Amino acid sequence: MTQTTQDTNVVEALAARVSGPVLSPTRDGYDAERTGLQLTGRHRPSAVVGAADADDVRAAVAVAADQGLRVAVQASGHGVGVPLDGGVLISTRRLAGVRVDPDRRTAWVEAGTPWARVIAAAAEYGLAPLSGSAPGVGAVPYTLTGGMGLLARTHGYAADHVTRLDVVTADGRARRVTEQEEPDLFWALRGGGGAFGVVTGMEIRLFPLERFYAGSLFFDVDGAPRSWTRGVSGPPRFPRS
Ligand SMILES: Cc1cc2nc3c(=O)[nH]c(=O)nc-3n(C[C@H](O)[C@H](O)[C@H](O)COP(=O)(O)OP(=O)(O)OC[C@H]3O[C@@H](n4cnc5c(N)ncnc54)[C@H](O)[C@@H]3O)c2cc1C
């Protein structure tokens, strides 16, 4: 089977089962959908599924499994690892919902929601998530890799404050994963990145926070101890204004 025939087959099978857009390399919108923040090492899938809901994610995984194709997931594309060549890319950017429960101090966050939306929704109740330094980073992928954020010194890793994950595993099953219901998967997902399935949403704890002061400190390399700069052939010099 040629690559073009394979691409056509997978696109047709996906289009019959998902409600969001399904884009092949020759369709308008393919480049925009596969492109995230990182422009080097972009995915080159046979098809991109713009998942409209969790059912689309399940269908995309099932079709890929039927056809023996690899799957990758992308939210904002800040952290593309090994780019996909062929296979199915699931784009989660349409799954951008967030729901705050102020009484339980939790938020339900969909797979493609950037931190900025979670921060804004939580702030209405004087609460905050354990987000990182960049508001455009996806809350779910950030948390799956541990998440060392602005409040880490007080509260630790974001992954340690997840209470539930909804996941589609490689067998195409949608699973509700909590410490009680799927303890091994719950443990693995919170730090293991995207290796264990496609997360469609997560519940996280929020923390009371009315004000936050932050900034960055930059020191001139000349002020660093000599032991840190040994072997450095010479820092770049910029004219001082
Ligand atoms: C500018 C910048 C600032 C950052 N700041 C911090 C910080 O302060 N603290 C910190 O800990 N990290 C930080 N990071 C790292 C960042 O949290 C990770 O790279 C994160 O995975 C990026 O998520 P994304 O949605 O933006 O990227 P994406 O490229 O969309 O996703 C990254 C990877 O996550 C996996 N993935 C995505 N969605 C899913 C899903 N639904 N289910 C399963 N797997 C999925 C896939 O393997 C994917 O390749 C920063 C990165 C950048 C570029």
The ligand as a MOL file (V3000), in Angstrom:
LIG
                    3D

  0  0  0     0  0            999 V3000
M  V30 BEGIN CTAB
M  V30 COUNTS 53 58 0 0 0
M  V30 BEGIN ATOM
M  V30 1 C 8.0230 28.3990 27.8870 0
M  V30 2 C 7.8910 27.1350 28.7050 0
M  V30 3 C 7.7280 27.2490 30.0770 0
M  V30 4 C 7.6240 26.0850 30.8700 0
M  V30 5 N 7.5030 26.2290 32.2290 0
M  V30 6 C 7.4750 25.1310 33.0030 0
M  V30 7 C 7.4320 25.2560 34.4430 0
M  V30 8 O 7.4180 26.3370 35.0040 0
M  V30 9 N 7.4110 24.0990 35.1710 0
M  V30 10 C 7.4030 22.8590 34.5690 0
M  V30 11 O 7.3480 21.8550 35.2980 0
M  V30 12 N 7.4460 22.7170 33.2220 0
M  V30 13 C 7.5010 23.8150 32.4360 0
M  V30 14 N 7.5700 23.6770 31.0710 0
M  V30 15 C 7.5290 22.3380 30.4740 0
M  V30 16 C 6.0680 22.0270 30.0710 0
M  V30 17 O 5.2680 21.9000 31.2200 0
M  V30 18 C 5.9760 20.6890 29.3000 0
M  V30 19 O 6.7800 20.8020 28.1430 0
M  V30 20 C 4.5380 20.3670 28.9360 0
M  V30 21 O 4.4430 18.9980 28.5690 0
M  V30 22 C 4.0570 21.2370 27.8010 0
M  V30 23 O 2.7050 20.9970 27.5630 0
M  V30 24 P 2.0260 21.5880 26.2490 0
M  V30 25 O 0.5970 21.3310 26.1900 0
M  V30 26 O 2.3250 23.0150 26.2100 0
M  V30 27 O 2.8490 20.8430 25.1250 0
M  V30 28 P 2.4390 19.6800 24.0850 0
M  V30 29 O 3.6060 19.7040 23.1510 0
M  V30 30 O 1.1160 19.9130 23.5000 0
M  V30 31 O 2.4270 18.3150 24.9000 0
M  V30 32 C 3.6410 17.8030 25.3960 0
M  V30 33 C 3.5690 16.2790 25.4900 0
M  V30 34 O 2.6450 15.9270 26.4960 0
M  V30 35 C 1.9530 14.7330 26.1350 0
M  V30 36 N 0.5180 15.0350 26.1110 0
M  V30 37 C -0.0950 16.1810 25.6940 0
M  V30 38 N -1.4140 16.1010 25.8900 0
M  V30 39 C -1.6530 14.8680 26.4350 0
M  V30 40 C -2.8210 14.1870 26.8580 0
M  V30 41 N -4.0310 14.7660 26.7770 0
M  V30 42 N -2.6970 12.9460 27.3310 0
M  V30 43 C -1.4830 12.3340 27.4130 0
M  V30 44 N -0.3450 12.9380 27.0450 0
M  V30 45 C -0.4240 14.1990 26.5650 0
M  V30 46 C 2.4380 14.2950 24.7860 0
M  V30 47 O 3.4620 13.3340 24.9610 0
M  V30 48 C 3.0500 15.5570 24.2320 0
M  V30 49 O 4.0910 15.2940 23.3310 0
M  V30 50 C 7.6740 24.8090 30.2550 0
M  V30 51 C 7.8400 24.6930 28.8650 0
M  V30 52 C 7.9490 25.8480 28.0880 0
M  V30 53 C 8.1650 25.7140 26.6030 0
M  V30 END ATOM
M  V30 BEGIN BOND
M  V30 1 1 1 2
M  V30 2 1 2 3
M  V30 3 2 2 52
M  V30 4 2 3 4
M  V30 5 1 4 5
M  V30 6 1 4 50
M  V30 7 2 5 6
M  V30 8 1 6 7
M  V30 9 1 6 13
M  V30 10 2 7 8
M  V30 11 1 7 9
M  V30 12 1 9 10
M  V30 13 2 10 11
M  V30 14 1 10 12
M  V30 15 2 12 13
M  V30 16 1 13 14
M  V30 17 1 14 15
M  V30 18 1 14 50
M  V30 19 1 15 16
M  V30 20 1 16 17
M  V30 21 1 16 18
M  V30 22 1 18 19
M  V30 23 1 18 20
M  V30 24 1 20 21
M  V30 25 1 20 22
M  V30 26 1 22 23
M  V30 27 1 23 24
M  V30 28 2 24 25
M  V30 29 1 24 26
M  V30 30 1 24 27
M  V30 31 1 27 28
M  V30 32 2 28 29
M  V30 33 1 28 30
M  V30 34 1 28 31
M  V30 35 1 31 32
M  V30 36 1 32 33
M  V30 37 1 33 34
M  V30 38 1 33 48
M  V30 39 1 34 35
M  V30 40 1 35 36
M  V30 41 1 35 46
M  V30 42 1 36 37
M  V30 43 1 36 45
M  V30 44 2 37 38
M  V30 45 1 38 39
M  V30 46 1 39 40
M  V30 47 2 39 45
M  V30 48 1 40 41
M  V30 49 2 40 42
M  V30 50 1 42 43
M  V30 51 2 43 44
M  V30 52 1 44 45
M  V30 53 1 46 47
M  V30 54 1 46 48
M  V30 55 1 48 49
M  V30 56 2 50 51
M  V30 57 1 51 52
M  V30 58 1 52 53
M  V30 END BOND
M  V30 END CTAB
M  END
